[in-house]
Amino acid sequence: MTTNDEIIKRKYAPLKHQLATLFSKYHINIAVSMDIEQKINGQFKNLFSISLPNTIRQRALYEKQLVQSIHRSLLKNNLILRRTADNMNSFYLGNLQNFQTKANQYLSNSDSFQLIMTLNETNDQEPLHDKFHGMIESINFALKILKHRKAIDPHTITRLFLDPTKVQLSDMDFLCDISHENELQLVPLLPHLNTMTSKIGQYLNQLLRPFADRIMKTTQFHHDIDFIQKLNHYACTQHRLTTTTLFCTIKISNFYHLDSHTNIIDRI
């Protein structure tokens, strides 16, 4: 049986690793770093050693049982409970098979994804491992060419270079778009942390974001006050608001399919 000290030690391990990385990055004196680590470790143990009040413990057990009950019910009835894409803290409850069919259709119709192989309990993952590392080597080789041609400064090349031991395969998921009546659409969700293209994505965002923001500045609204100020400028300063002015709402439902993946890459 796992003791409370062992649980705390296991939970503290990731934080300890992050502290060691920070101490090394900023060249913190060994004595100072040890003192900081010991104080944080002590505070961590104190906080996690405090027993929960009985009322909170009972509530936690009840909520755990409730979640387990919902999970069993979903499995039994072949249902899926998924967060919606509107960021309104709402959820979609529907048939699991229909959801999977929609996801497969999305992957089949999009040129942004390529099926390399299907993993299951019987096949060997070594071909995927080889393919994965081959892609990393290909990206690093392309960066070396850019460095040789002096197309990008050496500091940026070093920052973009991939370390195979730190790159992870990302799990793609789908959020449900229920804004269309009687029609379910899926929006892809890809975590970008420590993936093969996360560094390049961050670099391109830093490079292109100022340009895109400048282009969209006059037509993009960040909040209600910003909209009122720009509408006032449009009407009172520019005198462009007339009796024939039309207000409309435009929703692009197929945003991710407006252009091919190849064309987007070429434009970037």
C-alpha positions in Angstrom: 0.0 0.0 0.0 1.3 3.4 -1.0 2.1 5.7 2.0 1.2 9.4 2.1 4.9 10.3 2.0 5.4 8.3 -1.2 2.4 10.0 -2.8 3.8 13.4 -1.9 7.3 12.5 -3.2 5.8 11.3 -6.5 3.7 14.5 -6.9 6.7 16.7 -6.0 9.0 15.1 -8.6 7.8 17.2 -11.6 8.2 20.4 -9.7 11.6 19.4 -8.5 12.7 18.8 -12.1 11.4 22.2 -13.2 13.3 23.9 -10.3 16.5 22.2 -11.3 16.0 23.4 -14.9 15.4 27.0 -13.8 18.5 26.9 -11.5 20.6 25.6 -14.3 19.2 28.1 -16.9 19.8 31.2 -14.7 23.1 29.9 -13.2 21.8 30.0 -9.6 24.5 29.4 -6.9 24.4 25.8 -5.7 24.0 26.8 -2.0 21.2 29.2 -2.9 19.4 26.7 -5.1 19.5 24.0 -2.5 18.1 26.4 0.1 15.3 27.4 -2.2 14.5 23.8 -3.1 14.4 22.7 0.5 12.1 25.5 1.5 9.7 24.8 -1.4 9.9 21.0 -0.6 9.0 21.7 3.0 6.1 24.0 2.1 4.9 21.4 -0.5 4.9 18.7 2.2 3.1 20.9 4.7 0.3 21.8 2.3 -0.3 18.3 1.1 -0.1 16.8 4.6 -3.1 18.7 5.8 -6.0 16.4 6.3 -9.2 17.4 4.5 -12.2 18.3 6.7 -14.8 15.5 6.8 -17.4 17.5 4.8 -15.0 18.2 2.0 -13.8 14.6 1.9 -17.4 13.3 1.7 -18.2 15.7 -1.1 -15.0 14.6 -3.0 -16.1 11.0 -2.6 -19.6 11.8 -3.8 -18.4 13.7 -6.8 -16.0 10.9 -7.7 -18.8 8.3 -7.5 -21.0 10.6 -9.6 -18.4 11.0 -12.3 -17.8 7.2 -12.4 -21.5 6.6 -12.6 -21.8 9.0 -15.6 -18.8 7.3 -17.2 -20.4 3.8 -16.9 -23.7 5.1 -18.2 -22.0 6.6 -21.3 -20.2 3.4 -22.0 -23.3 1.3 -21.5 -25.5 3.4 -23.9 -22.7 4.0 -26.5 -22.8 7.8 -25.9 -20.2 10.5 -25.9 -20.1 13.6 -23.7 -17.8 16.3 -25.3 -17.2 20.0 -24.7 -18.5 22.3 -27.4 -16.3 24.6 -29.5 -18.1 27.8 -28.5 -16.2 28.2 -25.2 -19.5 28.7 -23.4 -18.9 25.9 -20.8 -21.5 23.7 -22.5 -21.4 20.1 -23.6 -22.6 17.9 -26.4 -24.3 14.5 -25.6 -24.7 12.3 -28.5 -24.1 8.9 -30.2 -20.5 7.7 -30.1 -20.7 6.0 -33.5 -22.0 9.2 -35.2 -19.2 11.2 -33.6 -16.5 8.8 -34.8 -18.0 8.7 -38.3 -17.9 12.5 -38.4 -14.3 12.5 -37.2 -13.2 9.9 -39.8 -15.0 12.0 -42.5 -13.2 15.1 -41.4 -9.8 13.4 -41.7 -10.7 11.9 -45.1 -11.8 15.2 -46.6 -8.9 17.3 -45.2 -5.5 17.4 -46.9 -3.9 18.7 -43.6 -3.4 15.1 -42.3 -1.8 12.0 -43.7 -2.4 8.5 -42.4 1.0 6.8 -41.8 -0.1 3.7 -40.0 -2.8 2.3 -37.7 -1.7 1.3 -34.2 -3.3 -1.5 -32.3 -2.3 -4.1 -29.7 -0.9 -6.6 -32.3 1.3 -4.5 -34.6 4.8 -3.2 -33.9 5.3 0.5 -33.2 8.9 0.4 -34.5 7.9 1.6 -38.1 6.1 4.6 -36.5 9.2 5.3 -34.4 11.4 5.3 -37.5 9.0 7.5 -39.4 8.7 9.9 -36.5 12.5 10.3 -36.2 12.8 10.5 -39.9 10.5 13.6 -39.9 12.6 15.2 -37.2 15.8 14.6 -39.1 14.2 16.0 -42.2 13.2 19.2 -40.4 16.6 19.6 -38.8 18.3 19.0 -42.2 16.1 21.8 -43.7 17.1 24.1 -40.9 20.8 23.4 -41.6 20.3 24.3 -45.2 18.7 27.6 -44.2 21.6 28.2 -41.8 24.1 27.5 -44.6 22.3 29.9 -46.9 22.2 32.5 -44.1 18.4 32.8 -44.7 17.8 32.8 -40.9 20.1 34.0 -38.2 22.0 31.2 -36.2 20.3 32.0 -32.9 16.8 31.3 -34.5 18.1 28.2 -36.1 19.3 26.9 -32.7 16.0 27.7 -31.2 14.1 25.9 -33.9 16.3 22.8 -33.9 14.5 19.7 -32.7 15.7 17.4 -29.9 14.2 13.9 -30.6 14.1 13.1 -26.8 11.9 16.1 -26.1 9.5 15.9 -29.0 6.2 14.1 -28.4 3.4 12.8 -30.7 0.3 14.9 -30.1 -3.2 13.5 -29.7 -5.7 15.1 -31.9 -9.2 15.6 -30.5 -12.4 17.2 -31.8 -14.8 19.7 -30.2 -18.4 19.8 -31.2 -19.9 22.7 -33.1 -23.6 22.7 -32.4 -24.4 26.2 -33.8 -26.1 24.6 -36.9 -29.6 23.3 -36.2 -29.9 19.5 -36.5 -26.3 19.3 -37.8 -23.2 18.3 -35.9 -19.8 19.7 -37.1 -16.4 19.0 -35.6 -13.6 21.4 -34.9 -10.1 19.9 -34.6 -8.1 20.4 -31.4 -4.4 19.8 -31.5 -2.2 20.4 -28.4 0.9 22.2 -29.6 3.2 21.8 -26.6 6.4 19.8 -27.3 5.2 18.7 -30.7 7.2 18.4 -33.9 6.1 21.7 -35.3 5.4 23.7 -32.1 8.7 25.6 -32.2 8.2 26.5 -35.9 4.6 27.5 -35.1 5.6 29.8 -32.3 8.3 31.4 -34.5 5.8 32.0 -37.4 3.2 33.4 -35.0 5.8 35.9 -33.6 6.8 36.7 -37.2 3.4 37.1 -38.7 1.2 38.2 -35.8 2.3 41.9 -35.9 1.7 42.1 -39.6 -1.8 40.4 -39.4 -2.8 42.5 -36.4 -1.9 45.7 -38.3 -3.9 44.6 -41.4 -7.0 43.7 -39.3 -6.7 46.5 -36.8 -9.5 48.6 -38.4 -12.0 45.8 -38.8 -11.3 43.7 -35.7 -13.1 44.2 -32.5 -11.7 43.0 -29.2 -14.6 43.7 -26.9 -17.8 45.8 -26.6 -16.1 49.1 -25.8 -13.7 48.7 -28.7 -16.7 48.1 -31.0 -18.6 51.2 -29.8 -15.5 53.4 -30.2 -14.9 52.1 -33.8 -18.6 52.4 -34.7 -18.6 56.0 -33.4 -15.5 56.8 -35.5 -17.1 55.2 -38.5 -20.4 57.2 -38.0 -19.3 60.5 -36.6 -15.8 61.0 -37.8 -15.9 59.4 -41.2 -19.6 60.0 -41.7 -20.1 56.7 -43.4 -23.2 55.5 -41.6 -26.2 56.2 -43.8 -29.8 55.0 -44.0 -28.7 52.4 -46.5 -26.0 50.9 -44.3 -26.7 47.2 -43.6 -25.6 45.3 -40.5 -25.2 41.5 -40.8 -23.6 38.6 -39.1 -21.4 36.2 -41.2 -20.4 32.8 -39.9 -17.8 30.8 -41.8 -18.7 27.2 -41.0 -16.1 25.6 -43.2 -13.2 27.8 -42.2 -10.7 24.9 -42.0 -11.5 23.9 -45.6 -11.4 27.3 -47.3 -8.0 26.6 -48.7 -5.8 23.6 -49.1 -3.0 22.9 -46.7 -0.4 23.2 -49.5 -1.5 26.6 -50.6 -1.5 27.9 -47.0 2.1 26.6 -46.5 3.2 28.2 -49.9 1.8 31.6 -48.8 3.5 31.5 -45.5 
